């Protein structure tokens, strides 16, 4: 059994080329390119968030020109366009019926119906951490760098560049968990001081659900992997005291949990 994936080719031309290829279960390229589409460098760069639709051949890109574009591999142009007020981060839920757009400028997460993406979002979530006001006033803003839904689509994991990630209720937007215990990738180096204004730093895809959504796994600037048990999330709460395990590794900047098992 094979699977398909998309290759982002970066060259000297003023565009990126997305190519769909087929792989065997052992990762060997099985067939040549079947479809391609080109994306202008004005609308994306190598660090822009790209999310693939879990069901069909669509995918979504958040862009440096402050747009969200919905793509299909069949036509060479995007099939949908949204214009948030800042560079967004994006995510699909497991069914592909809903997608989320995170906008740091307002600390908001917008949930859209995939079939009615040209309408207003059906839910707008403002990410607010009440504990930050106990540290400084005004509280230091949260810089979101990734979004991902749990496998049952009930929760949204918000990855951040700072020293905390968050879990939200995907239906009502309540803050359910604050995940602490790691060192955020915002500062790039352990000896670098924290700045007043938050920044992305090296943060991006260093935090992820496990395939069963019972645990959250994250990389850390101090070279460790942190694991939180999130099986007993509260119905509604301001924060959650998280339990975590730590294992030593070299500096970890990217971590993704693969939701399949290979029987070799």
Buried (B, 14 or more C-beta within 10 A) or exposed (E): EEEBEBEBEEEEEEBBBBBBBBBEEEEEEBEEEEBBBEBEBEBBEEEBBBBBBBEEBBBBBBBBBBBBBBBBBEEEEBEBEBEBEEBBBBBBBBEBBBBBBBBBEBBBBBBBBBEEBEEEBEBEBEBEBEEBEEEEEEBBBBBBBBBBBBBEBBBBBBBBBBBBBBBBBBEEBBBBBBBBBBBBBBBEEEEEEEEEEBEBBBBBBBBBBBEEBBBBBBBBBBBBBBBBEBEEBEEEEBBBEBEBEBEEEEBBBEBEEEEEEEEE
